[in-house]
Each structure stands twice: as structure tokens, then as C-alpha cells.
Amino acid sequence: MPTGSPNTLKGWATMDGAEGFARLDTENFPTFEPGTVWLVGAGPGAPGLMSLLAYHAMQTCDIVVYDALVNPDILRWVRPGAELQYAGKRGGKPSPQQRDITLRLIELAKAGKRVLRLKGGDPFMFGRGGEESQNLAKAGVPFRIVPGITAGVGGLAYAGVPTTHRDLNHSVTFLTGHDATGTMPANVDWGAVAKASPVIVMYMAVKNCAEISRALLAGGRDPDDTLTFVSNATLPNQTVMTTPLGEVENFLEQNMPPTPAIVIVGKVDRWREILDWYADTQRENPIG
């Protein structure tokens, strides 16, 4: 990239004659080689939160194997002629087995396809990207990881909830609310988690939220602490619901937060009064 005065940079920015997004057509993006798999994060939902590398992959792939949490509006941007294959896994619903998905990725790559494995959020944040890339490596299939914005950070930003704030917390705990069987993770030390950080961010935790809350309370978490549900984060139908941690069970008897949702424990809700920016006309644009 050229360096120098602002005038020099301005000249470099316009020297190809293209304007707007068309300028990206001349950029030297990594080559999506036949026989490779790109594991790409599609972000928390809003199409505009995808990365340039994710968009590039959608313009050059042969086939897209996509998850249930990928916004269908994103798939409109896949190049004409590319094949779409659904591989969504949703709790309590008929879903393809993870082993079958991984074998399919290997099969397609070995057939010479440029395979885009498109995942909601970030592939390595509770997205099984580590498992899939591990098996690709064992099978000798080249792959690339393209990180995405995870809902536990970007989704909370759309709810006016900073994941960290120096006046409240200098640490945060991320965890999943269910294990491979769909039940509350048994190998989590909930007593330690209860005291580990001022803010806890949980993925896929709505189903087991009452049980998790009991475990956190038993571990010494303050019953007056706030539990916040952010559903459909970054989308026009985003909703936010809060309840004291000690009243979660009664709350859930009367309310069922829509899923997918991120669950936050901690007094981060105090910032929403002034940081709740994603409202009214801001939601009219589905790009984000």
C-alpha cells in the first residue's frame, strides 16, 4: 500500500477508475482453489456484517454448504450457478449428523469442487469449525478459515450491550448452554463459572436456562444480577428481554424468548438506556 501525504493516498484510491464496491473487483483476493474448503463465518445475521473475504468466497465457490443460522438474505449474494446445500443443525429438530456433514465436505473437495462451508457467527466459536477443519486436515484436504463476527460480541452491540466496559468488567466468560446431547453441559464447573467474571455470555442456552440459573445461584451468583436474552440479534425482529437471575424460572413460565438467542448474565443491561441505538428507522434496512 502506498504511503505518504493524504493527496498521495487519494490518488492511489482512485487510480483504477472504479468507484464504490466495484473497486473490490481489482483487488488481489486469495485464490479459492479447486479441491479446497473455506470455512467461513457469516456473522450473527445481518448480511452487512460479513467480511470481504466471505463475500469473495461466495463469488468464486462451486458449492455452498450452509448452516441453519445463516440468514437466507445472505445466500442471495452467492454467484449464479453455484450449488446450495443445506446442512443445518437445530436442537430438537431432525438434523444431519455432524459426521455426515464432514464426510460430505471431504467428498466434494476430493471431487475438485471449491467448497464454501458457510456458518452462522464465527466457525471457531461454538460452530464446530474446529472439528470440521481437524477432519479436513486428517483427510489431506486444504482449507482456509475466514472468521466471522460472533453473536456474543456483535449481536450484543446491536442490543446496546458492550461485552466489556471498563466501568463494569475487565473479563467475560463465554460458554455453550448445551452439550452434544442437548442437555446442560455436565463437564462445566458452574460454581467456578459463577464467580469467574462479572459478565457471562451463553450461546444456545435458552432451553436449559432455568437449570443453568439454579447452578449459578448455587455457586454464589447474586440473585439480583440481571439475566438478558437477546433474540434474533442484528435482525429487524431483534428482541431483548431481562429478568433478575433469581426469578428466571418464574419468568420463563410466563415468557419464552425467541430463538436463536444469546443469554447474558451481568449488569450490562444498565447501558441499554443510553446505548440502545438499534431501534425505529435503524431497523428498516435488512442489510444491517
URUR-V110304 format. One record per residue. PHI is phi in radians with two decimals (999 if undefined). OMEGA is omega in whole degrees, 0 to 359 (* if undefined). NEAR is the number of other ideal C-beta (glycine too) atoms within 10 Angstrom. Layout:
phi,omega,near
PHI,OMEGA,NEAR
PHI,OMEGA,NEAR
This chain:
phi,omega,near
999,179,4
-1.11,175,9
-2.14,178,7
2.46,184,9
-1.28,175,8
-0.96,179,7
-1.14,177,8
-1.10,181,11
-1.13,179,13
-1.10,179,10
-1.14,178,12
-1.12,184,13
-1.19,185,11
-2.02,189,11
-1.22,181,9
-1.51,177,12
1.44,180,8
-1.45,179,12
-2.29,175,9
1.02,183,6
-1.16,180,9
-1.08,178,10
-1.09,181,13
-1.21,182,13
-1.12,182,10
-1.71,181,9
-1.33,184,9
-1.57,178,5
-1.22,176,14
-1.02,180,12
-1.33,175,9
-1.52,187,20
-1.33,171,13
-1.00,180,12
1.45,179,14
-2.10,178,19
-2.13,171,27
-1.85,174,26
-1.64,193,28
-2.11,175,30
-1.50,180,27
-1.57,180,28
1.49,187,30
-1.33,179,31
2.70,182,28
-1.10,182,25
-0.99,183,22
-1.17,181,12
-1.62,175,22
-1.29,179,23
-1.49,176,16
-1.11,178,12
-1.14,178,19
-1.12,180,22
-1.12,178,18
-1.02,181,18
-1.09,180,27
-1.21,180,23
-1.51,187,14
-2.19,183,17
-1.37,173,24
-1.73,184,17
-2.63,178,21
-2.04,174,24
-1.86,193,23
-2.09,183,24
-1.58,181,20
-1.14,185,15
-1.53,176,20
-1.38,179,23
-1.04,180,21
-0.97,178,8
-1.09,178,14
-1.17,183,23
-1.17,176,17
-1.11,183,9
-1.59,176,12
-1.21,185,20
-1.06,176,12
-1.02,179,4
1.73,177,6
-1.31,181,17
-1.53,177,13
-1.92,177,12
-2.20,181,15
-1.46,178,12
-2.42,185,22
-1.34,176,14
-2.15,178,15
-2.21,182,13
-1.02,177,15
1.39,181,7
-2.17,177,8
-0.97,185,6
-2.48,174,14
-1.13,178,14
-1.30,181,10
-1.02,180,15
-1.04,181,10
-1.16,178,11
-1.10,181,22
-1.09,179,21
-1.09,179,13
-1.16,177,17
-1.05,180,26
-1.13,180,19
-1.06,181,13
-1.13,180,21
-1.13,181,24
-1.20,175,13
-1.50,176,12
1.57,181,12
-1.44,169,19
-1.62,192,20
-1.79,175,31
-1.76,176,25
-1.63,188,33
-1.74,185,28
-2.14,173,26
-1.14,178,24
1.23,181,30
-2.07,183,25
-1.03,185,26
-1.71,177,17
-1.89,181,21
0.95,182,20
-1.96,181,21
1.07,178,18
-1.13,178,23
-1.11,179,14
-1.12,184,13
-1.17,180,22
-1.19,176,21
-1.07,180,12
-1.26,174,18
-1.09,179,21
-1.09,179,11
-1.10,181,10
-1.49,179,16
1.33,180,9
-1.68,177,19
-1.13,180,12
-2.58,175,19
-2.32,175,15
-1.80,174,18
-2.01,183,24
-1.06,176,18
-2.23,176,28
-1.24,182,22
-1.53,183,25
-1.08,181,28
-1.24,174,24
-2.13,183,20
-1.17,179,21
-1.12,178,31
-1.18,179,24
-1.06,178,19
-1.27,176,25
-1.70,182,26
1.26,183,19
-2.08,175,26
-1.26,180,17
-1.08,173,19
-2.27,177,14
-2.69,188,17
-1.18,175,7
-1.53,182,7
-2.22,185,14
-2.56,175,17
-1.86,178,10
-2.61,179,9
-2.58,178,18
-1.94,175,17
-1.86,176,16
-2.70,178,19
-1.72,184,15
-1.55,175,24
-2.63,179,19
-1.71,184,14
-1.12,180,7
-1.58,181,8
1.62,180,12
-1.65,179,12
-1.04,183,20
-0.97,182,16
-1.45,183,8
-1.59,177,5
-1.64,176,15
-1.42,187,10
-1.18,175,19
-1.12,178,14
-1.22,180,10
-1.08,183,19
-1.01,185,21
-1.93,189,11
-1.25,184,15
-2.70,180,17
-1.13,183,18
-2.19,176,24
-2.10,179,22
-2.00,185,26
-2.09,174,24
-1.67,173,21
0.90,188,20
-2.00,186,26
-1.08,183,22
-1.01,184,16
-1.82,188,21
-1.11,180,23
-1.10,180,16
-1.16,178,16
-1.11,180,27
-1.08,177,26
-1.07,180,16
-1.16,179,18
-1.18,178,24
-1.12,178,17
-1.13,179,11
-1.47,175,15
1.83,178,9
-1.23,182,22
-1.14,179,14
-1.11,177,12
-1.50,175,10
-1.08,184,19
-1.66,171,16
-1.97,185,26
-2.09,173,23
-1.84,172,25
-1.97,183,27
-1.78,179,21
0.90,185,19
-0.98,177,26
1.31,181,25
-1.80,181,21
-1.00,179,14
-1.65,177,9
-1.02,175,21
-2.31,179,14
-2.27,179,21
-2.28,181,15
-2.30,176,14
-2.77,172,20
-1.08,182,15
-0.96,182,21
-1.25,182,17
-2.02,185,13
-1.06,184,23
-1.10,178,13
-1.13,179,12
-1.07,183,20
-1.23,176,16
-1.19,183,9
-1.89,183,7
-2.40,173,10
-2.19,180,12
-1.03,176,21
-1.08,175,13
-2.03,4,15
-1.25,182,23
-2.53,170,26
-1.78,180,27
-1.97,182,25
-2.10,172,27
-1.91,182,27
2.47,187,24
-1.48,179,17
-1.22,180,26
-1.10,181,16
-1.09,183,14
-1.49,187,16
-1.12,182,15
-1.02,181,8
-1.91,185,8
-1.91,183,15
-1.35,188,13
-1.49,187,12
-1.52,184,19
-2.61,174,9
0.92,186,7
-1.16,179,6
-1.08,183,11
-1.56,184,15
-1.31,181,7
-1.69,184,10
-1.22,178,13
-1.22,179,8
2.33,*,20
